[in-house]
Amino acid sequence: MHIQSSAVDDYLKTIYHHTEWQTAPVTPSQLASELGLAPSTVTEMVQKLAAQGLVSHRPYGPVSLTEAGRVRAAAVVRRHRLIETWLVREFDYAWDEVHDEAEVLEHTISDRLLEGVSARLGHPTRDPHGDPIPDASGAVVREPFVLLAEARIGHVGRVLRVSDRDPALLRALESAGVDVGHTVTVAGRDAVRVDGGATLELPAGAASAVWLTV
């Protein structure tokens, strides 16, 4: 049976994202939750992806990308993150506005235009949220990191990445100065000092949405 290419890409991208900033593999039930689909639908699709050699999966076990799946997923992620960067730099989009636009454009922009965008932007290696942009071969450069929620009190690190899952939280963190490139000192369970300033109380969920250098 023919599987729509965009559907395959969405599955592979979701699996790729799940293990990008932590090591636990994704389960079919987690995939179903992430994609907003019925578990039975996801199970059927995972079996088809496995038959194509894009994922590895045992019944009731986690799902992981094969090398072929990783390369294809990285290509989709590259498209998405380059488009987000392009929208922010060239069209004055805010960093909390670009995700949904990129979700649409990543399936329609040509490879030629994408590489033209990359060249115009100076071949960026990170998107506006700090996520690494894979190069044309699928390779990424990622610094050692720690989730803010898991960092010890007194830890000092540069903000590497802020999750783009919650636009309202993105706006709140930006207002507080907790955005990519700034230096944060962990002052408490939900409190930080930014660039050596006063202690700030973080909004709910923030500590689980920010990654720092170690």
N, C-alpha and C positions, 0 to 999 in steps of 0.2 A: 504494500500500500504506500502511495506517495505521502510524504510528510512535508507540510509547508515549511520552507526554509526558515522563515522568521520564527516559527514555533520551536524548531530545533535550536536556533540561536538563543532564544530566551531561556530554554532549559540549561544549555551549556553555560551561559553567562551567569545564571543563578547559582549553579554548582561552583563555578569559578569564584564568585564573590564570597561564598560561604566560608571557604578555607583561606581566603586571601589574608585576613587579619587575625586568624586563630587556626588551630590545628585539628579540631574535631571534625570528622567527615559529616556530610549531610545525609540525613535519612529520607526515605520517600515521604514520610509524613511531614517533615520539615519543608521539603520541596513543595508539597501540596499547599502548605500554609503560606510559603513565600509567594507562590504563583497564584494563589487564590483559586485553586482547582480541587476537584474531588480526588481523594486518594486513589480511587480505582482508575481515574484518567491518567494520573501521574504514573502509576504502576505499569499501565499499558505502554505509555510513551517511553519509560525507562527501558522496557524490554526491547522496544524498537531501536532505541539509541544504542543499546548493547549489541544488537544484531548488526548495526552499522559500524561497530568497532569504536564508538565515540565515548562510551562509558563502561566501567566495570561494575557489576552488581550481582550479589547473591540474594536469593529470596530472603526477605525480612532483614537484610543487612544494609549497610550504608551504600551510597552511590559515589563513585569517584571517576574523574576524567582519565581516559587513556591519553597517551601522548598525542594522538590525532585529535582527540576531543579538546585537549588543553590548547593546542595550536589554533584550532578553530575558535574556541572561546576567547582566547587572547586577541584574535583579530576583531571580534565583535566588541570586546571591551575597549580596544584601541579606537575604534570608530566612535563609540559612545563618548569616551573621555576627550577625544580631540574635538568633537562637536561641542561639548560643554565648554571647553576652553575657548573655542572660537566665538561662541555666543557671548561669553563674558568679556573677552578682550575687544571684539570687533563690533558688538551690537549693544553693549552696555546692559546686558542682563545681569541681575543679581545672582549670587551663587545659589540661592534657594529657589530660583526660577527655571534653572536649565535642565533639570533631570527629565521632566515630561517631554519637553521639546526634543531632547536628544533621543529619547525612546522612539519617537516617530521618525526622526531624520536618519537614524543609524541604519534603517532598513531600506532607505531610498537613495542616499548619496552614493555617487559612483566612486570607484577606487581612485580614478584620476583626480577627481575633485578633492577627495580626502587627502591625498598626498600633496596636492596644491595647498590645502589648508595647513597641513603640518609644516610645509616649507615657509609659508607666509608667517606662521607663528614662531618660527625659529626652532622647529622640532622639539616642542616642550616635552618634558619627562614626567610632569605631574599636572593633574587637572585642578580646577579651582578648590576642590575639597581636600587636596593632598594625595589623592589616589594616584599610584604610578600609572603612566601611560605606556603600555607595551610598545616596543619598537616594531618595525615591519616584520621581523622574524618571530615575534611573540615574546622576546626576552624583556624582563623588567629588572630595574635596580631598586631594591628596597632596603632602607636602613633598619637596623635593629630597633625595636619599638616595645612600648608597654602601654596597655590600656590605662587611662587615667584612674579608673576605679580600682585597678590592681597595683598602682604605684604607691610606694611608701611615703609617709609624711616627711617632708623635707626634700623629696626628689625634685630635681630641676631638669627640665627638658624642653625642647622646642616642639611646638605643636606640629606634628607630621600630617595628621589627617583628622577630619571631622566628618562623621557619617552624614550622608545627605538624605537619610530616611525620613526625617521630620523637618519640613521647611520652617515651622515656627521655632523649633529649637535652634536651627541654624541662625535664624535672625537674632534670637536672644543671645547666642554665644558671640556673634559678630558684634552686637552692641556692647557686650562686656569685654571685647578685645581678645576673646579666646578663639582666634582663628589662625589659619596656617601661617607658620613662620614666627609667631610670637613665642617668647620664652615664658614658661609657666613654672611656678614653684607650688608644689602640693602643700597646702596649709591645713587640710583636714579632710574628712570623708567627702564632703561636697563643697570644699572651699579651696580657692587658689589665689595666688598673687601673680599678676600678669606684668611682665617686664619690670619686676621689682616694685610694683605699686602696692596699693592697699589691698587687704584681704577682701575677696569677693565671694559671696555665697552663690553657688551655681544653681541653675534651675533644675527641676526634677529630670532625671534621665541623662543629664549632661555627662556625668562621669563615665557612663557606658557608651558615649558617642565620640570621645576624644582620645586620640593616640599620641603619645609623646616619644621623643627620642630617649634612649636609655642612658 
